[in-house]
Amino acid sequence: MYKFRKIFTLISICVFLLFPQKANAGVATDIADKTIEFASKTAYYLTKYTLKSGWFLTRKTTKGIAILSKSVYRASKDAFSPGISKKKPIPKNPQYREYDTELPPPPPLLD
């Protein structure tokens, strides 16, 4: 509350010292009209693009969920259907390290 009073007094001092000349009613209404116009345009565009981005995220999220659920369904159908195999099994190649059954030699002993 103390900060608010301090800021309010500083603003009022600045207004009275920096703007001592008389203001016309037309100038004040023009300023008020422009302020209202710019505030309404700002609110409009913020709302517009916030809704667009929300719709974009929702659409992409639902597409991702649909793709994921389809793949899970297809994977479970392939896993639990007996005897139906569309893909050939991968042949084992002994040159790969994962199929090698020999152990490497032990490291040398340090004295």
WOKAPE-V83328 format. One record per backbone hydrogen bond with DSSP energy under -1.0 kcal/mol. CO is the residue of the C=O (numbers start at 1). NH is the residue of the N-H. E is the energy in kcal/mol with one decimal. If there is no record, write none. Layout:
BEGIN
[[CO & NH & E] [CO & NH & E]]
END
This chain:
BEGIN
[[1 & 5 & -2.1] [2 & 6 & -2.2] [3 & 7 & -2.8] [4 & 8 & -2.7] [5 & 9 & -2.5] [6 & 10 & -2.0] [7 & 11 & -2.4] [8 & 12 & -2.4] [9 & 13 & -2.3] [10 & 14 & -2.3] [11 & 15 & -2.4] [12 & 16 & -2.4] [13 & 17 & -2.4] [14 & 18 & -2.7] [15 & 19 & -1.6] [24 & 28 & -1.9] [25 & 29 & -2.3] [26 & 30 & -2.2] [27 & 31 & -2.4] [28 & 32 & -2.4] [29 & 33 & -2.8] [30 & 34 & -2.6] [31 & 35 & -2.4] [32 & 36 & -2.5] [33 & 37 & -2.6] [34 & 38 & -2.7] [35 & 39 & -2.3] [36 & 40 & -2.4] [37 & 41 & -2.4] [38 & 42 & -2.4] [39 & 43 & -2.4] [40 & 44 & -2.5] [41 & 45 & -2.7] [42 & 46 & -2.5] [43 & 47 & -2.3] [44 & 48 & -2.8] [45 & 49 & -2.6] [46 & 50 & -1.9] [47 & 51 & -2.4] [48 & 52 & -2.2] [49 & 53 & -2.3] [50 & 54 & -2.3] [51 & 55 & -2.5] [52 & 56 & -2.5] [53 & 57 & -2.5] [54 & 58 & -2.3] [55 & 59 & -2.6] [56 & 60 & -2.6] [57 & 61 & -2.4] [58 & 62 & -2.5] [59 & 63 & -2.1] [60 & 64 & -2.3] [61 & 65 & -2.4] [62 & 66 & -2.4] [63 & 67 & -2.5] [64 & 68 & -2.4] [65 & 69 & -2.6] [66 & 70 & -2.3] [67 & 71 & -2.4] [68 & 72 & -2.4] [69 & 73 & -2.2] [70 & 74 & -2.6] [71 & 75 & -2.6] [72 & 76 & -2.4] [73 & 77 & -2.2] [74 & 78 & -2.5] [75 & 79 & -2.3] [76 & 80 & -2.1] [93 & 96 & -1.6]]
END
